[in-house]
Amino acid sequence: MKEHLKQLQNIIDSGKLGHAYLFSGVSSEELSGFSFEFAKMLLGENIEQNLDLCLVDPKEDKEIKVEDIRNLIRFLSLSSSSASYKVAIINNSEKMNKNASNALLKILEEPSSGKVIILTVSNTNMLSPTILSRVQKISLFTNNKKYVTVSKKEFELFEKLMKSDMTERLNIAEK
């Protein structure tokens, strides 16, 4: 994930920062941590007390409601207090209900400078295609390879299946 942070820093340095980002692919805790690291890059190290940061983070089984997004929109409409940016983070954005998604779309469709919206989601398929089309997507998949040990007989059967046509595969599966 350090490579992703370096890429984001390069984007900031180039002055080509987008207005909305979607981080996906790992656990919600890792996504939250990554979004806070990005926010630190924009706002400075002391983000816990920064008035230019807004966090929408639903509890375990709670959904993100339209009122949560309206509050976020009001926050983004205010001037920045000390930083160059105002940053809004929506963790677990797949928990937005339909009305909340529609409210978010309005602000995504009308970007304003100095405002950055960060969405996190474990699976991008859980967000509407319209939201996905309005954000810059960064996938944070980890490369945790897992290996399985199989016997020689199991390997030979697998190899035979891979070289077979569909009819042969069905015959082998029936045995």
C-alpha positions as CSV (number, residue, x, y, z in Angstrom):
1,M,0.0,0.0,0.0
2,K,3.0,2.3,0.3
3,E,3.3,2.3,-3.5
4,H,-0.3,3.6,-3.6
5,L,0.5,6.4,-1.1
6,K,3.5,7.4,-3.2
7,Q,1.3,7.6,-6.3
8,L,-1.2,9.7,-4.4
9,Q,1.6,12.0,-3.2
10,N,2.8,12.4,-6.8
11,I,-0.7,13.3,-7.9
12,I,-0.9,15.9,-5.1
13,D,2.5,17.3,-6.0
14,S,1.5,17.6,-9.7
15,G,-1.6,19.6,-8.8
16,K,-3.9,17.1,-10.5
17,L,-5.8,15.9,-7.5
18,G,-9.2,14.5,-8.2
19,H,-12.3,15.4,-6.3
20,A,-13.4,11.9,-5.4
21,Y,-11.5,8.6,-4.7
22,L,-12.7,5.1,-4.1
23,F,-10.4,2.7,-2.2
24,S,-11.3,-0.9,-2.4
25,G,-10.1,-4.5,-2.1
26,V,-9.0,-5.1,1.5
27,S,-10.6,-5.2,4.9
28,S,-12.6,-2.3,6.1
29,E,-10.0,-1.6,8.8
30,E,-7.2,-1.5,6.3
31,L,-9.2,0.7,4.0
32,S,-10.0,3.1,6.9
33,G,-6.4,3.3,7.8
34,F,-5.4,4.0,4.2
35,S,-8.0,6.7,3.8
36,F,-6.7,8.4,7.0
37,E,-3.1,8.2,5.7
38,F,-4.3,10.0,2.5
39,A,-6.2,12.6,4.6
40,K,-2.9,13.2,6.5
41,M,-1.2,13.9,3.2
42,L,-3.8,16.5,2.4
43,L,-4.4,18.0,5.9
44,G,-1.3,17.4,7.9
45,E,-0.4,15.0,10.6
46,N,-2.8,16.1,13.3
47,I,-6.1,15.0,11.6
48,E,-7.8,13.9,14.8
49,Q,-8.5,17.5,15.7
50,N,-8.7,18.9,12.2
51,L,-11.8,20.9,11.5
52,D,-11.4,20.3,7.7
53,L,-12.0,16.5,8.0
54,C,-15.5,14.9,8.1
55,L,-15.9,11.2,8.7
56,V,-19.0,9.1,8.0
57,D,-18.4,5.7,9.5
58,P,-21.5,3.5,10.0
59,K,-21.7,1.3,13.0
60,E,-21.8,-2.5,12.6
61,D,-25.3,-3.1,11.2
62,K,-26.3,0.5,10.6
63,E,-26.8,1.9,7.1
64,I,-25.6,5.3,5.9
65,K,-28.7,7.5,5.7
66,V,-29.5,10.5,3.5
67,E,-29.1,12.8,6.5
68,D,-25.5,11.6,7.0
69,I,-24.7,12.6,3.4
70,R,-26.6,15.9,3.7
71,N,-24.5,16.7,6.8
72,L,-21.4,15.8,4.8
73,I,-22.5,18.1,1.9
74,R,-23.1,21.0,4.4
75,F,-19.6,20.4,5.8
76,L,-18.1,20.5,2.3
77,S,-19.9,23.8,1.5
78,L,-18.0,25.6,4.3
79,S,-14.7,27.2,3.7
80,S,-11.5,25.5,4.8
81,S,-10.4,26.5,8.3
82,S,-6.7,26.1,8.0
83,A,-5.7,23.6,5.3
84,S,-5.8,23.8,1.5
85,Y,-8.5,21.1,1.4
86,K,-11.6,19.9,3.0
87,V,-11.7,16.1,3.2
88,A,-14.7,13.9,3.6
89,I,-14.3,10.2,4.2
90,I,-17.2,7.7,3.9
91,N,-16.1,4.4,5.2
92,N,-18.0,1.3,4.2
93,S,-19.8,3.3,1.6
94,E,-21.6,0.1,0.4
95,K,-23.9,0.7,3.4
96,M,-25.4,3.9,1.9
97,N,-29.1,3.5,1.3
98,K,-30.6,4.5,-2.0
99,N,-31.5,8.0,-0.9
100,A,-28.0,8.6,0.5
101,S,-26.4,7.3,-2.7
102,N,-28.5,9.8,-4.7
103,A,-27.6,12.7,-2.5
104,L,-23.9,11.8,-2.8
105,L,-24.3,11.7,-6.6
106,K,-25.3,15.3,-6.6
107,I,-22.0,16.4,-5.1
108,L,-20.0,14.0,-7.1
109,E,-21.5,15.4,-10.3
110,E,-20.6,19.0,-9.3
111,P,-17.0,18.9,-8.1
112,S,-15.5,22.0,-6.5
113,S,-11.9,22.7,-6.0
114,G,-10.3,22.1,-2.6
115,K,-12.8,19.4,-1.7
116,V,-11.9,15.7,-1.7
117,I,-14.3,12.9,-1.0
118,I,-12.9,9.5,-0.1
119,L,-15.1,6.4,-0.3
120,T,-14.0,3.0,1.0
121,V,-15.6,-0.3,0.0
122,S,-14.5,-3.9,0.2
123,N,-16.3,-4.8,-3.0
124,T,-16.9,-2.3,-5.7
125,N,-19.9,-4.3,-7.1
126,M,-21.9,-3.1,-4.1
127,L,-21.9,0.5,-5.3
128,S,-24.1,1.9,-8.1
129,P,-22.4,2.1,-11.5
130,T,-23.1,5.9,-11.5
131,I,-21.1,6.5,-8.4
132,L,-18.3,4.3,-9.7
133,S,-18.2,6.4,-12.9
134,R,-17.7,9.6,-10.9
135,V,-14.7,8.5,-8.7
136,Q,-11.1,7.6,-9.3
137,K,-10.7,4.0,-8.3
138,I,-7.7,2.6,-6.4
139,S,-7.7,-1.1,-5.7
140,L,-5.6,-2.1,-2.7
141,F,-5.6,-5.9,-3.1
142,T,-2.9,-7.6,-1.1
143,N,-0.9,-10.4,-2.6
144,N,-1.4,-13.0,0.0
145,K,-0.8,-16.2,-2.0
146,K,-1.9,-19.4,-0.4
147,Y,-0.6,-22.8,-1.5
148,V,-2.4,-26.1,-1.3
149,T,-0.6,-29.4,-1.0
150,V,-2.2,-32.2,-3.1
151,S,-1.3,-35.8,-3.6
152,K,0.2,-37.0,-6.9
153,K,-3.1,-38.8,-7.7
154,E,-5.1,-35.6,-7.1
155,F,-2.7,-33.6,-9.3
156,E,-2.9,-36.2,-12.1
157,L,-6.7,-36.1,-12.0
158,F,-6.7,-32.3,-12.0
159,E,-4.3,-32.3,-15.0
160,K,-6.5,-34.8,-16.8
161,L,-9.6,-32.6,-16.2
162,M,-7.8,-29.5,-17.5
163,K,-6.9,-31.3,-20.8
164,S,-10.3,-32.8,-21.3
165,D,-13.3,-31.4,-23.1
166,M,-16.6,-30.9,-21.3
167,T,-18.1,-34.3,-22.1
168,E,-15.0,-36.0,-20.6
169,R,-15.1,-33.8,-17.6
170,L,-18.7,-34.8,-16.9
171,N,-17.8,-38.4,-17.2
172,I,-14.9,-38.1,-14.9
173,A,-17.0,-36.2,-12.3
174,E,-19.7,-38.9,-12.4
175,K,-17.1,-41.6,-11.4
